[in-house]
Amino acid sequence: MGRSRVRAPELRGRRWLNTGGADLTLAGLRGKIVLLDFWTFCCINCLHVLDELRELEERYADVLVTVGVHSPKFVHEADPDAVAAAVERYAVHHPVLDDPELVTWDAYAARAWPTLVVVDPTGYVVAQLSGEGHAHGLGVLIEELVAEHEAAGTLHRGDGPYVAPPEPATALRFPGKAIALPGGTFLVSDTAHHQLVELEPDLVTERRRIGTGERGFSDSPARFSEPQGLLLLPEPASGYDVVVADTVNHALRGVRLADGTVTTLAGTGEQLRDRVEPGASAAQLSSPWDLAWWRGRVVVAMAGSHQLWSFDPASGTVEVLAGTTNEGLRDGPCEDAFFAQPSGLATGPDGALWVADSEVSALRSVHAAPAAGAQVATAVGMGLFDFGFRDGPAEQALLQHPLGVAVLPDGSVAVADTYNGAVRRFDPATRTVSTLARDLREPSDLLVDGDTLVVVESAGHRLVRLAIPASTRVDGGAHQVRRARTDLAPGTLALRIDFTPPTGQHLDARFGDPTSLTVAASPPELLADGAGTAPGLARTVRFAPDAPAEGVLQVSVAAAACDDGDGVFAACHRYQQDWGIPVRLVDGAADELVLDLRAVR
């Protein structure tokens, strides 16, 4: 790569978690391979990486120390209690540095969530990677580092610094979603317990649990992995009444209420890595988060691929309904729309499908338009970097990472405004936003039950019932994601993606270029040339002469590297990442931008 060796900057933040109260230093970790995982708990790609790393952490427990560096995107994610809750919620079993001011993030020049940095046993940075799907390549690199440093005598085997926190004890643990059942009871996804729970109308008394409670993927005995969305079908399908979004298993499961029998309906247990276009299908799924019945099909909020999918219980087929897989906020026809981790769904009496689009802090809708096809529209929300707590006209109102949505009896839309700890109300008639309730602990779902509203208070580990309250008006201010802007020179920009396949793999061009680079901007008028999708890992981009001084450069890349060998059927591995880079055009600034997909020094 032609890069000089860089000494890893020290790890600095507010406090350490999962260390028994001890502060860690890189000097104290000398002799170990250190893997820094820059993450934030709102980010679905970061959650994917947590799961990818589990096997590596077990396999190399005596030589590898993983350190999570929690670098918040949203204001709520800087709250120390929220960080501690997230570490427990997502079963993070390694030390975590709480870095609310992004001190360590800046020291390592991280540009994206997630970013992975490998530090060798002598304290030098040897690789920086963005995005997910790097587990295989990391395993290869770790093996190489073990061999090199064991021969040099600089590798120290033994236990790492992780100290497990005390086990909490509550009946529910981070419940995700809830639905009403015909007999007046409620079915709840008890997410961190990997079970479904049927509750009596008092929302407390348990009638039964479905699933063993062990994380896993099997029908008999029934095992789930962090289930979220639930949907009671209008008519029972063959062998099941309820569809479950089994999120971390990347699957849809069916449950027969009569006896609790579980059936796998779609998904293989492996995460989808390919980009699937609207109208196309795939055997694998990517973090299904919520479900709704719309136009005779099950709609799936596919948070992991930033899309909406559909599932047909009659045929068992799944296909993409809307979204290009690009992460962002763009309205229009379903095949052109951008979503950003859609996490909540509800349907209204007018036929609208409402979407809580969490990473753009937005309330979106999909309306069927027979002449032109379905159309995606934004009711509330401004984009990836703007959020807050502000009521009023919809075009000025702000949310913060909403996860749930419900249609109220008067036709207005209630939103579980998760990171604001609130329930908000959007009135389509007046296009205004107001607040129904505050001081909730990460509400993640809403359910209308007569003249009351059932709220899944996820971080409160409970369900609560509220009389549908009168609206109030709140202005808690506006915020933007706290990331330093990248100064770039006006005019022409040389954009390059740094990608080195792992040892034993190569970019195989026998069947065409195995790379894809997509460039876009917000606002679009930032770019005069260079936008769009084409093969390659480099692009010449030209900023418009009358471009605004600031904006966001959106870059998406995918690369397929195949195992070495002459066989046509050699296994291939997909690497991909989306960057949203705040930029500022400044005379005399750099005219080159290099982004690390997999940079090895």
C-alpha positions as CSV (number, residue, x, y, z in Angstrom):
1,M,0.0,0.0,0.0
2,G,3.0,2.3,0.4
3,R,1.8,3.6,3.8
4,S,4.2,4.2,6.7
5,R,3.7,2.5,10.0
6,V,1.5,4.4,12.3
7,R,1.6,4.1,16.1
8,A,-1.9,3.6,17.4
9,P,-3.2,6.6,19.3
10,E,-4.2,6.1,22.9
11,L,-7.8,5.2,23.8
12,R,-9.5,8.1,25.6
13,G,-13.1,8.6,26.6
14,R,-15.5,9.1,29.5
15,R,-15.3,5.7,31.0
16,W,-14.9,2.0,30.5
17,L,-17.6,-0.7,30.5
18,N,-17.1,-4.5,30.9
19,T,-13.7,-4.2,32.6
20,G,-14.8,-4.4,36.3
21,G,-14.0,-0.7,36.7
22,A,-10.5,-0.8,35.3
23,D,-9.2,1.7,32.8
24,L,-7.5,0.1,29.8
25,T,-4.5,1.5,27.8
26,L,-2.9,0.3,24.6
27,A,0.4,0.0,26.6
28,G,-1.3,-2.4,29.0
29,L,-2.6,-4.4,26.0
30,R,0.9,-4.7,24.4
31,G,1.5,-8.3,23.3
32,K,-2.1,-8.8,22.2
33,I,-3.7,-8.2,18.8
34,V,-6.2,-5.4,19.5
35,L,-9.3,-5.0,17.3
36,L,-11.0,-1.6,17.7
37,D,-14.7,-1.6,16.8
38,F,-16.0,2.0,16.3
39,W,-19.8,1.6,16.7
40,T,-22.9,3.3,17.8
41,F,-26.0,1.5,19.0
42,C,-28.5,3.0,16.6
43,C,-26.6,1.6,13.6
44,I,-27.8,-1.7,12.1
45,N,-24.5,-2.2,10.3
46,C,-22.7,-1.9,13.7
47,L,-25.0,-4.5,15.2
48,H,-24.2,-6.9,12.3
49,V,-20.5,-6.4,13.0
50,L,-21.1,-7.3,16.7
51,D,-22.5,-10.6,15.6
52,E,-19.8,-11.2,13.0
53,L,-17.1,-10.7,15.6
54,R,-18.5,-13.2,18.1
55,E,-16.9,-16.3,16.5
56,L,-13.5,-14.5,16.1
57,E,-13.5,-13.5,19.7
58,E,-14.1,-17.1,20.8
59,R,-11.6,-18.6,18.3
60,Y,-8.8,-16.2,19.2
61,A,-9.6,-15.6,22.9
62,D,-6.0,-16.0,24.1
63,V,-4.5,-13.6,21.6
64,L,-7.2,-11.1,20.5
65,V,-8.7,-8.3,22.5
66,T,-11.7,-6.6,21.0
67,V,-12.4,-3.1,22.3
68,G,-15.7,-1.5,21.3
69,V,-15.3,2.3,21.0
70,H,-18.9,3.7,21.3
71,S,-19.0,6.8,19.2
72,P,-22.5,8.3,19.3
73,K,-24.4,9.6,16.3
74,F,-27.5,10.8,18.2
75,V,-27.7,13.0,21.3
76,H,-29.5,10.2,23.2
77,E,-26.6,7.8,22.4
78,A,-24.3,10.0,24.5
79,D,-26.3,9.3,27.6
80,P,-24.2,7.1,29.9
81,D,-27.2,5.0,31.0
82,A,-28.3,4.5,27.4
83,V,-24.8,3.3,26.5
84,A,-24.7,0.8,29.3
85,A,-28.2,-0.5,28.4
86,A,-27.1,-1.0,24.8
87,V,-24.0,-2.9,25.8
88,E,-26.3,-5.3,27.7
89,R,-29.1,-5.3,25.1
90,Y,-26.8,-6.4,22.3
91,A,-24.8,-8.9,24.4
92,V,-21.5,-7.1,23.9
93,H,-18.9,-9.4,25.6
94,H,-15.8,-7.3,25.3
95,P,-14.5,-4.1,26.9
96,V,-16.3,-0.9,25.6
97,L,-14.8,2.6,25.7
98,D,-17.6,5.2,26.1
99,D,-16.4,8.1,23.9
100,P,-19.3,10.6,23.8
101,E,-17.1,13.5,22.6
102,L,-15.6,11.4,19.7
103,V,-12.1,11.9,21.0
104,T,-10.8,8.5,20.0
105,W,-13.0,8.5,16.8
106,D,-11.2,11.7,15.7
107,A,-7.8,10.3,16.7
108,Y,-8.2,7.4,14.4
109,A,-9.8,9.5,11.6
110,A,-12.9,7.3,11.5
111,R,-15.4,8.3,8.8
112,A,-18.2,5.7,9.1
113,W,-20.1,3.5,11.5
114,P,-18.8,0.8,11.7
115,T,-15.1,1.2,11.4
116,L,-12.6,-1.5,12.4
117,V,-9.0,-0.9,13.2
118,V,-6.4,-3.7,13.8
119,V,-3.5,-2.9,16.1
120,D,-0.6,-5.3,16.2
121,P,1.1,-6.6,19.4
122,T,3.7,-3.9,19.2
123,G,1.2,-1.1,19.1
124,Y,1.1,-0.2,15.4
125,V,-2.0,0.1,13.2
126,V,-1.9,-2.6,10.5
127,A,-5.4,-2.3,9.0
128,Q,-8.4,-0.1,8.8
129,L,-11.7,-1.4,7.5
130,S,-15.2,0.2,7.0
131,G,-18.5,-1.6,6.9
132,E,-19.5,-5.2,7.5
133,G,-18.6,-8.5,6.1
134,H,-14.9,-8.5,7.1
135,A,-14.9,-11.5,9.5
136,H,-13.2,-13.9,7.0
137,G,-10.5,-11.3,6.1
138,L,-9.9,-10.5,9.8
139,G,-9.4,-14.2,10.5
140,V,-6.8,-14.4,7.8
141,L,-5.0,-11.2,9.1
142,I,-5.1,-12.4,12.7
143,E,-3.5,-15.7,11.7
144,E,-0.7,-13.8,9.9
145,L,-0.1,-11.6,12.9
146,V,0.0,-14.5,15.3
147,A,2.6,-16.3,13.1
148,E,4.7,-13.1,12.7
149,H,4.7,-12.0,16.4
150,E,4.9,-15.5,17.9
151,A,8.1,-16.0,15.9
152,A,9.4,-12.5,17.0
153,G,8.5,-13.2,20.7
154,T,6.2,-10.2,20.8
155,L,2.9,-12.1,21.2
156,H,1.6,-12.8,24.7
157,R,-1.1,-15.5,25.1
158,G,-3.6,-15.5,28.0
159,D,-6.9,-14.1,29.1
160,G,-8.1,-10.7,28.1
161,P,-9.4,-7.8,30.2
162,Y,-13.2,-8.5,29.8
163,V,-15.2,-8.7,33.0
164,A,-18.8,-9.7,32.7
165,P,-21.3,-7.4,34.5
166,P,-23.9,-8.8,36.9
167,E,-26.9,-10.5,35.3
168,P,-30.1,-8.4,35.5
169,A,-33.4,-9.8,36.5
170,T,-36.7,-8.5,35.0
171,A,-39.6,-10.4,33.6
172,L,-39.2,-8.7,30.2
173,R,-35.8,-7.6,28.9
174,F,-35.8,-4.9,26.2
175,P,-39.1,-5.9,24.6
176,G,-39.4,-4.8,21.0
177,K,-42.9,-5.1,19.5
178,A,-46.4,-6.1,20.6
179,I,-49.7,-7.2,19.0
180,A,-53.2,-7.8,20.3
181,L,-54.5,-11.4,20.1
182,P,-58.2,-12.3,19.5
183,G,-58.8,-13.4,23.1
184,G,-57.8,-10.0,24.6
185,T,-54.2,-11.0,25.4
186,F,-51.1,-9.5,23.9
187,L,-48.1,-11.1,22.3
188,V,-44.7,-9.4,22.9
189,S,-41.3,-10.0,21.5
190,D,-39.1,-10.3,24.6
191,T,-36.1,-9.4,22.5
192,A,-33.1,-9.8,24.8
193,H,-34.6,-13.1,26.2
194,H,-35.0,-14.4,22.7
195,Q,-38.6,-15.4,23.3
196,L,-42.2,-14.4,22.6
197,V,-44.4,-13.8,25.7
198,E,-48.2,-13.8,25.8
199,L,-49.4,-11.4,28.4
200,E,-52.9,-10.9,30.0
201,P,-54.7,-7.7,29.5
202,D,-53.0,-6.2,32.6
203,L,-49.8,-6.2,30.5
204,V,-47.9,-7.9,33.3
205,T,-49.3,-11.4,34.0
206,E,-47.7,-14.0,31.8
207,R,-49.9,-16.7,30.2
208,R,-47.0,-18.5,28.3
209,R,-43.7,-18.2,26.7
210,I,-42.7,-19.4,23.2
211,G,-39.1,-20.3,22.6
212,T,-36.5,-21.8,24.9
213,G,-34.8,-18.5,25.7
214,E,-31.5,-19.6,24.3
215,R,-30.2,-17.7,21.3
216,G,-30.4,-19.9,18.3
217,F,-32.2,-20.8,15.0
218,S,-34.3,-23.9,15.2
219,D,-38.0,-24.8,14.9
220,S,-38.1,-27.7,17.4
221,P,-37.2,-26.8,20.0
222,A,-38.1,-23.2,19.1
223,R,-35.2,-20.8,19.3
224,F,-35.1,-17.2,18.3
225,S,-32.4,-14.5,18.2
226,E,-33.5,-11.1,19.2
227,P,-37.0,-11.2,17.7
228,Q,-38.7,-7.9,17.0
229,G,-41.8,-7.4,14.7
230,L,-45.0,-9.5,15.1
231,L,-48.0,-9.7,12.8
232,L,-51.3,-11.5,13.3
233,L,-52.5,-12.6,9.9
234,P,-56.1,-11.6,8.9
235,E,-56.6,-15.3,8.0
236,P,-54.5,-18.2,9.3
237,A,-52.0,-19.5,6.8
238,S,-51.0,-23.1,6.5
239,G,-49.8,-24.0,10.0
240,Y,-49.4,-20.6,11.5
241,D,-51.3,-17.5,12.6
242,V,-48.5,-15.1,13.5
243,V,-45.5,-14.0,11.5
244,V,-42.3,-13.1,13.5
245,A,-39.4,-10.9,12.4
246,D,-36.6,-13.0,13.8
247,T,-34.1,-10.2,13.4
248,V,-30.7,-11.5,14.2
249,N,-31.5,-14.8,12.6
250,H,-32.4,-12.8,9.4
251,A,-35.5,-14.8,9.1
252,L,-39.3,-14.8,9.1
253,R,-40.9,-17.4,11.5
254,G,-44.5,-18.6,11.8
255,V,-46.2,-19.4,15.1
256,R,-49.3,-21.4,15.5
257,L,-51.1,-19.9,18.5
258,A,-53.0,-23.1,19.4
259,D,-49.9,-25.0,20.5
260,G,-46.9,-22.6,20.0
261,T,-45.5,-24.5,17.1
262,V,-42.8,-22.5,15.2
263,T,-42.0,-22.8,11.5
264,T,-39.4,-21.0,9.5
265,L,-41.1,-19.2,6.6
266,A,-38.2,-17.3,4.9
267,G,-34.5,-16.8,5.4
268,T,-31.6,-19.2,5.9
269,G,-30.1,-17.8,9.2
270,E,-27.4,-16.2,7.2
271,Q,-27.4,-12.4,6.4
272,L,-28.1,-11.3,2.9
273,R,-24.9,-9.6,1.5
274,D,-26.0,-8.8,-2.1
275,R,-27.9,-5.8,-3.3
276,V,-31.3,-6.9,-4.4
277,E,-33.3,-4.6,-6.7
278,P,-37.1,-3.8,-6.3
279,G,-39.1,-6.6,-7.8
280,A,-36.4,-9.2,-7.3
281,S,-36.2,-11.9,-4.7
282,A,-33.5,-13.7,-2.6
283,A,-33.3,-16.6,-0.3
284,Q,-31.5,-14.7,2.4
285,L,-32.8,-11.7,4.4
286,S,-31.1,-8.9,6.4
287,S,-32.4,-7.9,9.8
288,P,-36.1,-7.8,9.4
289,W,-37.4,-5.5,12.1
290,D,-41.2,-5.0,11.7
291,L,-44.2,-6.3,9.9
292,A,-47.5,-5.0,8.5
293,W,-50.4,-6.4,6.4
294,W,-50.7,-4.2,3.3
295,R,-52.5,-4.9,0.0
296,G,-52.8,-8.7,0.6
297,R,-49.2,-9.3,1.6
298,V,-46.9,-9.1,4.6
299,V,-44.7,-6.0,4.3
300,V,-41.3,-6.4,6.0
301,A,-39.2,-3.5,7.2
302,M,-35.8,-4.9,6.2
303,A,-33.7,-2.7,8.3
304,G,-30.4,-4.3,7.3
305,S,-30.7,-3.5,3.6
306,H,-32.6,-0.2,4.0
307,Q,-35.6,-1.5,2.1
308,L,-39.2,-2.7,2.4
309,W,-39.8,-6.3,1.3
310,S,-43.0,-8.3,0.9
311,F,-43.9,-11.8,1.8
312,D,-46.8,-13.8,0.4
313,P,-48.1,-16.4,2.9
314,A,-49.9,-18.2,0.1
315,S,-46.9,-18.9,-2.1
316,G,-44.0,-18.3,0.4
317,T,-42.3,-15.9,-1.9
318,V,-40.4,-12.8,-0.8
319,E,-39.4,-9.9,-2.9
320,V,-38.2,-6.3,-2.6
321,L,-41.1,-3.8,-2.5
322,A,-39.2,-0.5,-2.3
323,G,-35.7,0.9,-1.8
324,T,-32.5,0.8,-3.7
325,T,-30.3,-0.3,-0.6
326,N,-28.7,3.1,-0.6
327,E,-29.0,4.6,2.9
328,G,-30.7,8.0,2.9
329,L,-33.9,10.0,2.4
330,R,-35.2,10.2,-1.1
331,D,-38.8,10.1,-2.2
332,G,-40.4,9.0,-5.5
333,P,-41.2,5.7,-7.1
334,C,-40.5,2.6,-5.0
335,E,-37.6,1.5,-7.3
336,D,-35.8,4.8,-6.8
337,A,-36.5,5.6,-3.1
338,F,-33.8,5.6,-0.4
339,F,-34.6,4.4,3.1
340,A,-32.4,4.3,6.2
341,Q,-33.0,1.4,8.5
342,P,-36.8,1.3,8.4
343,S,-37.9,-0.1,11.8
344,G,-41.7,0.4,12.3
345,L,-44.7,-0.2,10.1
346,A,-48.5,0.5,10.3
347,T,-51.3,0.7,7.8
348,G,-54.1,3.3,7.8
349,P,-57.8,3.1,6.7
350,D,-56.9,5.1,3.6
351,G,-54.6,2.4,2.4
352,A,-51.4,4.3,3.3
353,L,-48.4,2.3,4.6
354,W,-46.6,4.3,7.3
355,V,-42.9,3.8,8.0
356,A,-40.8,4.8,10.9
357,D,-37.5,5.3,9.1
358,S,-35.1,5.5,12.0
359,E,-31.7,6.6,10.8
360,V,-33.1,9.6,9.0
361,S,-35.4,10.3,12.0
362,A,-38.3,10.4,9.6
363,L,-42.0,9.4,9.2
364,R,-42.4,8.1,5.7
365,S,-45.4,6.7,3.8
366,V,-46.0,4.5,0.8
367,H,-49.2,5.2,-1.3
368,A,-50.4,2.9,-4.0
369,A,-50.9,4.8,-7.2
370,P,-52.2,2.4,-9.9
371,A,-51.4,4.7,-12.8
372,A,-47.8,5.4,-11.8
373,G,-47.0,2.6,-9.3
374,A,-46.5,3.0,-5.6
375,Q,-44.9,6.2,-4.4
376,V,-42.7,6.9,-1.3
377,A,-43.2,10.3,0.4
378,T,-41.8,11.9,3.6
379,A,-44.2,13.4,6.1
380,V,-41.6,14.4,8.7
381,G,-37.8,14.3,8.5
382,M,-34.9,16.1,6.8
383,G,-32.1,13.5,6.3
384,L,-29.3,11.5,7.8
385,F,-27.7,14.2,9.9
386,D,-30.7,16.3,11.1
387,F,-32.8,15.4,14.2
388,G,-34.2,16.9,17.3
389,F,-37.4,17.4,19.3
390,R,-39.6,20.0,17.7
391,D,-43.3,20.2,17.0
392,G,-45.2,22.4,14.6
393,P,-45.4,22.4,10.8
394,A,-44.3,19.0,9.4
395,E,-41.6,20.5,7.2
396,Q,-39.9,22.0,10.3
397,A,-40.7,19.3,12.9
398,L,-38.0,16.9,14.1
399,L,-37.8,13.4,15.5
400,Q,-34.9,11.4,16.9
401,H,-34.5,7.8,15.7
402,P,-38.2,6.6,15.8
403,L,-38.8,2.8,15.9
404,G,-42.6,2.5,16.0
405,V,-45.7,3.8,14.4
406,A,-49.5,3.3,14.8
407,V,-52.6,4.9,13.2
408,L,-54.9,6.5,15.8
409,P,-58.8,6.3,15.6
410,D,-59.0,9.8,14.1
411,G,-56.7,8.9,11.3
412,S,-53.7,10.7,12.6
413,V,-50.4,8.8,13.1
414,A,-48.7,8.2,16.4
415,V,-44.9,7.7,16.3
416,A,-42.7,6.0,19.0
417,D,-40.0,8.7,19.0
418,T,-37.6,6.4,20.6
419,Y,-34.5,8.5,21.4
420,N,-36.6,11.5,22.5
421,G,-38.5,9.2,24.9
422,A,-41.8,10.4,23.5
423,V,-44.9,9.6,21.6
424,R,-45.5,12.1,18.8
425,R,-48.6,12.7,16.6
426,F,-48.6,13.6,12.9
427,D,-51.9,15.0,11.6
428,P,-52.1,14.4,7.8
429,A,-55.0,16.9,7.4
430,T,-53.1,19.9,8.9
431,R,-49.6,18.5,8.3
432,T,-48.5,19.4,11.8
433,V,-46.7,17.5,14.5
434,S,-47.4,17.5,18.3
435,T,-46.4,15.5,21.3
436,L,-48.7,13.0,23.1
437,A,-46.4,11.8,25.9
438,R,-42.9,12.3,27.3
439,D,-40.4,10.8,29.8
440,L,-40.7,7.3,28.4
441,R,-37.6,5.0,28.3
442,E,-36.9,4.2,24.6
443,P,-40.5,3.5,23.4
444,S,-40.1,1.1,20.5
445,D,-43.7,0.3,19.5
446,L,-47.3,1.5,19.8
447,L,-50.6,-0.4,19.7
448,V,-54.1,1.1,19.8
449,D,-56.3,-0.8,22.1
450,G,-59.8,0.8,22.2
451,D,-59.4,4.3,23.6
452,T,-56.0,3.6,25.0
453,L,-52.5,3.4,23.6
454,V,-50.2,0.5,24.6
455,V,-46.6,1.6,24.6
456,V,-43.7,-0.9,24.5
457,E,-41.2,0.9,26.8
458,S,-38.2,-1.1,25.7
459,A,-35.5,0.3,28.0
460,G,-38.1,0.3,30.8
461,H,-38.5,-3.5,30.2
462,R,-42.3,-3.2,30.3
463,L,-45.5,-2.3,28.5
464,V,-47.6,0.6,29.7
465,R,-51.1,1.7,28.9
466,L,-52.0,5.4,28.3
467,A,-55.3,7.0,27.7
468,I,-54.8,8.6,24.3
469,P,-53.8,12.0,25.6
470,A,-54.4,15.5,24.2
471,S,-51.5,16.9,22.2
472,T,-49.1,19.5,23.5
473,R,-46.5,21.4,21.7
474,V,-42.8,21.0,22.4
475,D,-39.7,22.6,21.0
476,G,-36.6,20.8,22.4
477,G,-34.4,22.2,19.7
478,A,-32.7,20.9,16.6
479,H,-29.5,18.9,16.3
480,Q,-27.1,17.7,13.7
481,V,-24.8,14.7,13.9
482,R,-21.6,15.7,15.5
483,R,-19.0,14.8,12.9
484,A,-16.2,17.0,11.7
485,R,-16.7,18.2,8.1
486,T,-14.1,17.2,5.5
487,D,-12.7,20.2,3.7
488,L,-12.4,19.7,0.0
489,A,-11.3,22.0,-2.9
490,P,-14.0,23.3,-5.3
491,G,-13.8,21.9,-8.8
492,T,-12.5,18.4,-9.5
493,L,-12.2,15.7,-6.8
494,A,-10.3,12.4,-7.2
495,L,-12.3,9.8,-5.2
496,R,-10.6,6.5,-4.5
497,I,-11.7,3.5,-2.4
498,D,-8.8,1.7,-0.7
499,F,-9.4,-2.1,-0.9
500,T,-6.9,-4.9,-0.5
501,P,-8.4,-8.4,-0.6
502,P,-7.3,-10.7,2.2
503,T,-4.5,-13.1,1.6
504,G,-5.9,-16.0,-0.4
505,Q,-8.4,-13.9,-2.3
506,H,-8.4,-11.8,-5.4
507,L,-10.6,-9.5,-7.5
508,D,-11.8,-11.9,-10.2
509,A,-12.8,-10.1,-13.4
510,R,-13.5,-13.2,-15.5
511,F,-17.2,-12.4,-15.5
512,G,-17.0,-8.6,-15.4
513,D,-15.8,-6.0,-13.0
514,P,-16.6,-7.3,-9.5
515,T,-16.8,-3.8,-8.0
516,S,-19.5,-1.2,-7.9
517,L,-19.2,2.5,-6.9
518,T,-22.2,4.8,-6.3
519,V,-21.9,8.5,-5.8
520,A,-24.6,10.9,-4.8
521,A,-24.9,14.2,-2.9
522,S,-27.3,16.0,-0.6
523,P,-28.3,18.5,-1.9
524,P,-28.0,17.0,-5.4
525,E,-26.9,20.3,-6.9
526,L,-23.6,19.9,-5.0
527,L,-22.3,17.8,-7.9
528,A,-22.0,18.8,-11.5
529,D,-20.5,15.5,-12.7
530,G,-19.6,12.0,-11.3
531,A,-22.9,11.0,-9.7
532,G,-24.4,7.6,-10.4
533,T,-23.4,3.9,-10.3
534,A,-20.6,2.3,-12.3
535,P,-17.9,-0.4,-11.9
536,G,-14.6,0.6,-10.3
537,L,-13.0,1.8,-7.1
538,A,-12.1,5.3,-8.3
539,R,-14.1,8.1,-9.8
540,T,-13.5,11.7,-10.9
541,V,-16.2,13.9,-9.3
542,R,-16.7,17.5,-10.2
543,F,-18.4,19.9,-7.8
544,A,-20.8,22.4,-9.4
545,P,-19.4,25.9,-9.9
546,D,-22.3,27.4,-8.1
547,A,-22.5,24.5,-5.5
548,P,-23.5,25.3,-1.9
549,A,-20.6,25.7,0.4
550,E,-21.6,22.7,2.5
551,G,-23.3,19.4,1.9
552,V,-23.1,15.6,2.2
553,L,-21.2,13.4,-0.2
554,Q,-22.8,9.9,-0.3
555,V,-20.6,7.1,-1.4
556,S,-21.5,3.4,-1.6
557,V,-19.1,0.7,-2.7
558,A,-19.3,-3.1,-3.1
559,A,-16.5,-5.4,-4.1
560,A,-16.4,-9.2,-4.5
561,A,-13.2,-11.0,-3.8
562,C,-12.9,-14.7,-4.7
563,D,-10.7,-17.4,-3.2
564,D,-7.5,-18.1,-5.1
565,G,-7.6,-21.0,-7.5
566,D,-8.6,-21.8,-11.0
567,G,-12.0,-23.3,-10.3
568,V,-15.0,-21.5,-11.7
569,F,-16.9,-22.2,-8.5
570,A,-14.4,-20.7,-6.1
571,A,-16.1,-19.1,-3.1
572,C,-16.5,-15.3,-3.3
573,H,-16.9,-12.8,-0.5
574,R,-18.8,-9.5,-0.7
575,Y,-17.5,-6.4,0.9
576,Q,-19.6,-3.2,1.0
577,Q,-20.0,0.1,2.8
578,D,-22.0,3.3,2.6
579,W,-20.5,6.6,3.7
580,G,-22.3,9.9,4.3
581,I,-19.5,12.4,4.5
582,P,-20.3,16.0,5.5
583,V,-18.1,18.2,3.3
584,R,-17.2,21.8,3.0
585,L,-15.8,23.4,-0.1
586,V,-12.8,25.5,0.7
587,D,-10.2,27.0,-1.6
588,G,-6.8,25.4,-1.2
589,A,-8.2,22.2,0.5
590,A,-7.5,18.7,-0.7
591,D,-8.6,17.6,-4.1
592,E,-8.4,13.9,-3.3
593,L,-10.5,11.8,-1.0
594,V,-9.5,8.2,-0.1
595,L,-11.9,6.0,1.8
596,D,-10.8,2.8,3.4
597,L,-13.0,-0.3,2.6
598,R,-10.2,-2.6,3.5
599,A,-6.8,-0.9,3.8
600,V,-3.9,-3.1,5.1
601,R,-0.6,-1.5,5.9
